[in-house]
Amino acid sequence: MKALDGLALETLLVERAESTLTLTLNRPDKLNSLSTQVLRELYEVFQSLDRDPEVRPRALVLTGAGEKAFAAGADIEEMVTMTVPQAYAFSALGMAVMDCMEHCSFPIVAAVRGFALGGGTELALAADFVIAADNAVFGQPEVKLGLLPGFGGTQRLARRVGVAKARQLIYSGEMVKAAEAKALGLVAEVVPKAELLARAQALANKIAQNAPLAIAAAKRAINEGIDLNLRAGSELESRAFAAMFASEDAKHGLEQFLAKRGAASFQGR
């Protein structure tokens, strides 16, 4: 794959299927824990894909290898010897990965099987939405180690489930199963674990059939508008909506609809 040819990926697997990608954390013996190497490789992959329009996917599925975990947290074996400056650099790298995921131009679907704890929950929260297997377990148990979330958990979890519930989960270190996570709004959908990857990839394929410029603009509008008041957010949306009328995709989609010629085929222009 052109954009990734120069990357030496040892902890990730990349699989392309037409206009979508599946990116797999591949440390099942370590429950896919997030080491510095994993985080660096994730950052390099997302940066490389978003820079190169020739290989940029229209949607990406992020999952973990094995049956036990999506990602069971940050790598504790690595953290145990960290100094304060090293811990800050580790947190900053994790934050950079999550920010890159949140702001890249293509949607990311997290397919979560088994444990998604600590950094695993934070990684899932940075995706556009989460499809969970019925055996998925989420939580921010860092306080049980004398720590607190370091990859954005105090911020994204509060925005996703509300401040009071985020405080409860972070202060107590309690874990929540898939059904409760869905009820809280952390998860979009729960499916049997045997169907997880197929369902996530089917959603990615469905997204890939739609106009990529419009999806990228919608993602920006949601991300940038979430912290604005309603009037400012609505103005942001109006500008994004109007900008689409300069695209070939919008012209093609509207004309296809009026002519009743079936589904449009979008080129990202």
Beta strands, then each sheet from edge to edge (+ up, - down):
strand 1: 12-17
strand 2: 20-25
strand 3: 59-64
strand 4: 69-71
strand 5: 108-112
strand 6: 115-117
strand 7: 129-133
strand 8: 137-139
strand 9: 175-177
strand 10: 189-191
sheet 1: 1+ 2- 3- 5- 7- 10-
sheet 2: 4+ 6+ 8+ 9-
end
